[in-house]
C-alpha cells in the first residue's frame, strides 16, 4: 500500500513539474553502440518519456563510440547513463532505468550533479 502511495505522490510531482511554464524535461542518454544493454536502455527511456511525460520532453541519444568527446565533456564513466538536465537539480542515472517515477521526480538513485568545467 505504501508503495502505491509513493508512486502516486511521485507522479503528482512529475505532473506539477511538467505544468510549469518552460518545464520541458531535457534528457541526454549516453549509450555504447548497438549493444543489447544500449538498446534496452533506449527502449525504456523512450517508454518513460512517451507514457509519463507525454510529449513534454527533449531526448538526445549520444553514442559514446561515435561521439567520445561528448562523453568526456559530460564526464561519463559508465554506460548507459541518463542525464536529466532540466528541471533542476541536474541528475545522472546509471543502470536499467526500471524505476520510472524516481528517475523523473529526481528522488531515485542519482549519482549527483554535473560538475561545471
C-alpha positions as a Markdown table, in Angstrom:
| # | Residue | x | y | z |
|---|---|---|---|---|
| 1 | Unk | 0.0 | 0.0 | 0.0 |
| 2 | Unk | 2.8 | 2.4 | 0.9 |
| 3 | Unk | 4.5 | 1.8 | -2.5 |
| 4 | Unk | 1.3 | 2.7 | -4.4 |
| 5 | Unk | 1.0 | 5.9 | -2.3 |
| 6 | Unk | 4.7 | 6.8 | -3.1 |
| 7 | Unk | 4.3 | 6.2 | -6.8 |
| 8 | Unk | 1.2 | 8.4 | -6.9 |
| 9 | Unk | 3.0 | 11.1 | -5.0 |
| 10 | Unk | 5.9 | 10.9 | -7.4 |
| 11 | Unk | 3.6 | 11.1 | -10.4 |
| 12 | Unk | 1.9 | 14.1 | -8.9 |
| 13 | Unk | 5.2 | 15.8 | -8.6 |
| 14 | Unk | 6.1 | 14.9 | -12.2 |
| 15 | Unk | 2.8 | 16.4 | -13.3 |
| 16 | Unk | 3.5 | 19.6 | -11.3 |
| 17 | Unk | 6.9 | 20.0 | -12.8 |
| 18 | Unk | 5.5 | 19.4 | -16.3 |
| 19 | Unk | 2.9 | 22.1 | -15.8 |
| 20 | Unk | 5.5 | 24.8 | -15.0 |
| 21 | Unk | 6.0 | 27.1 | -18.0 |
| 22 | Unk | 9.1 | 26.0 | -19.8 |
| 23 | Unk | 9.1 | 22.9 | -17.7 |
| 24 | Unk | 10.1 | 20.6 | -20.5 |
| 25 | Unk | 12.3 | 17.8 | -19.5 |
| 26 | Unk | 15.7 | 17.9 | -21.1 |
| 27 | Unk | 17.3 | 14.4 | -21.1 |
| 28 | Unk | 20.6 | 13.0 | -22.5 |
| 29 | Unk | 21.0 | 9.3 | -22.9 |
| 30 | Unk | 24.6 | 8.0 | -23.3 |
| 31 | Unk | 24.8 | 4.6 | -24.8 |
| 32 | Unk | 27.6 | 2.4 | -26.3 |
| 33 | Unk | 26.9 | 1.3 | -29.8 |
| 34 | Unk | 24.1 | -1.1 | -30.7 |
| 35 | Unk | 24.7 | -3.5 | -27.7 |
| 36 | Unk | 21.8 | -5.2 | -26.1 |
| 37 | Unk | 22.1 | -3.1 | -22.9 |
| 38 | Unk | 22.1 | 0.1 | -25.0 |
| 39 | Unk | 19.0 | -1.0 | -27.0 |
| 40 | Unk | 17.2 | -1.9 | -23.7 |
| 41 | Unk | 18.1 | 1.4 | -22.1 |
| 42 | Unk | 16.9 | 3.3 | -25.2 |
| 43 | Unk | 13.6 | 1.4 | -25.2 |
| 44 | Unk | 13.0 | 2.0 | -21.5 |
| 45 | Unk | 13.8 | 5.7 | -21.6 |
| 46 | Unk | 11.6 | 6.3 | -24.7 |
| 47 | Unk | 8.8 | 4.4 | -23.0 |
| 48 | Unk | 9.2 | 6.5 | -19.9 |
| 49 | Unk | 9.2 | 9.7 | -21.9 |
| 50 | Unk | 6.1 | 8.7 | -24.0 |
| 51 | Unk | 4.0 | 7.4 | -21.2 |
| 52 | Unk | 4.9 | 9.7 | -18.3 |
| 53 | Unk | 6.0 | 13.0 | -20.0 |
| 54 | Unk | 3.5 | 12.8 | -22.9 |
| 55 | Unk | 5.5 | 15.0 | -25.3 |
| 56 | Unk | 6.9 | 17.3 | -22.7 |
| 57 | Unk | 10.5 | 16.3 | -23.2 |
| 58 | Unk | 13.6 | 16.6 | -25.4 |
| 59 | Unk | 15.7 | 13.5 | -25.5 |
| 60 | Unk | 19.1 | 13.4 | -27.1 |
| 61 | Unk | 20.8 | 10.0 | -27.6 |
| 62 | Unk | 24.5 | 10.0 | -27.7 |
| 63 | Unk | 26.6 | 7.0 | -28.8 |
| 64 | Unk | 29.9 | 7.3 | -27.0 |
| 65 | Unk | 31.6 | 5.3 | -29.7 |
| 66 | Unk | 30.6 | 7.9 | -32.3 |
| 67 | Unk | 31.0 | 11.0 | -30.1 |
| 68 | Unk | 33.7 | 10.3 | -27.4 |
| 69 | Unk | 34.3 | 14.0 | -26.9 |
| 70 | Unk | 30.8 | 14.5 | -25.6 |
| 71 | Unk | 31.3 | 11.6 | -23.2 |
| 72 | Unk | 34.5 | 13.2 | -21.9 |
| 73 | Unk | 32.8 | 16.7 | -21.7 |
| 74 | Unk | 29.9 | 15.3 | -19.7 |
| 75 | Unk | 32.3 | 13.1 | -17.6 |
| 76 | Unk | 30.5 | 9.9 | -18.4 |
| 77 | Unk | 32.2 | 7.0 | -16.7 |
| 78 | Unk | 29.5 | 4.2 | -17.0 |
| 79 | Unk | 27.1 | 3.2 | -19.8 |
| 80 | Unk | 24.2 | 3.5 | -20.1 |
| 81 | Unk | 23.8 | 6.9 | -18.3 |
| 82 | Unk | 20.7 | 9.1 | -18.4 |
| 83 | Unk | 21.3 | 12.8 | -17.6 |
| 84 | Unk | 18.3 | 14.8 | -16.5 |
| 85 | Unk | 19.4 | 18.4 | -17.3 |
| 86 | Unk | 16.1 | 20.1 | -16.6 |
| 87 | Unk | 14.2 | 20.5 | -14.4 |
| 88 | Unk | 16.9 | 21.2 | -11.8 |
| 89 | Unk | 18.6 | 19.8 | -10.0 |
| 90 | Unk | 20.6 | 18.0 | -12.7 |
| 91 | Unk | 20.9 | 14.3 | -12.1 |
| 92 | Unk | 22.6 | 11.3 | -13.6 |
| 93 | Unk | 21.2 | 7.8 | -13.5 |
| 94 | Unk | 23.1 | 4.7 | -14.3 |
| 95 | Unk | 21.6 | 1.3 | -14.9 |
| 96 | Unk | 18.5 | -0.3 | -16.3 |
| 97 | Unk | 16.1 | 2.7 | -15.7 |
| 98 | Unk | 13.4 | 0.4 | -14.3 |
| 99 | Unk | 12.2 | 2.8 | -11.5 |
| 100 | Unk | 10.3 | 5.3 | -13.7 |
| 101 | Unk | 8.8 | 7.6 | -11.0 |
| 102 | Unk | 12.0 | 8.1 | -9.1 |
| 103 | Unk | 14.0 | 8.9 | -12.2 |
| 104 | Unk | 11.6 | 11.6 | -13.3 |
| 105 | Unk | 11.0 | 13.1 | -9.9 |
| 106 | Unk | 14.7 | 13.1 | -9.0 |
| 107 | Unk | 14.1 | 11.0 | -5.9 |
| 108 | Unk | 15.9 | 7.9 | -7.2 |
| 109 | Unk | 19.4 | 6.7 | -7.1 |
| 110 | Unk | 21.1 | 9.5 | -8.9 |
| 111 | Unk | 24.8 | 9.8 | -8.7 |
| 112 | Unk | 25.0 | 13.5 | -8.4 |
| 113 | Unk | 25.1 | 16.7 | -10.3 |
| 114 | Unk | 27.4 | 17.5 | -13.2 |
| 115 | Unk | 30.5 | 19.4 | -12.2 |
| 116 | Unk | 30.8 | 22.6 | -14.1 |
| 117 | Unk | 34.0 | 22.8 | -16.2 |
